[in-house]
């Protein structure tokens, strides 16, 4: 499945079949030797919501939250008759999901939580730090190619300000309610889209007075919509696409 071409292997683990999710993610997400994806979404049982989504990056590390992945999981559950208004648990909390329309592309709206803009010592001009349960550095430039995003993002990983790493985004204002954005994600690298990153960019722009809600976010993989009133929870709307189903050999140890 994918959300604006941020692509995922989705497995329903409410009846567990995989012993080592990290190893399975590394094998399955390998674009040359596996299925190929930015990450693994494992749907597991929850005591407090309809289901729980675990996000395992392509390198086997685990992320707290994933907006594009959440839309895919909401579609997966909806297609199996489990409802169009679902609460899904993540490491960063419970997310409310709503299916807005169905078709080849589902439109899914998420209540993503309250963006927290925090002061951090950042070695970059025009940069902001935003937490959505996972960390984001947003760098504002006139043009997206004004910086080397890969080199900049890699230089921030493991720094004193980000001992556990951080997602990094470069954003350019293209209108009073529109941003163009590129993303670099922990455990993956450059991606076509990052849902929570889109929200972080919109929230940072709104807080700076550079944009007004709702904000259209144009990413390499398409377009997302972010709504935020500046104080409460933010909302993310975008597509969720089911690409194909397949079988994948787990091997003798059921790990990948």
ABEGO torsion letter per residue (X at the ends): XBBGGBBBBBBBAABBABABAAAAAAAAABAAABAEBABBBBBBBBAABABBBBBBBAAGBBBABBAAAAAAAAAAAAAAGAEABBBBBBAAEBBBBBBABBEABBBBBBBAEBBBBBBBBBABBGBBBBBAGBBBBBBBBABAAABBAAAAAAAABGBAABAAEBBBBBBBBAEAABBBBBBBBBGAEBBABBAAAAAAAAAAAAAAGABBOBBBBBBAAEBBBBBBAGABBBBBBBBBBBABBBBBBAEAAGAX
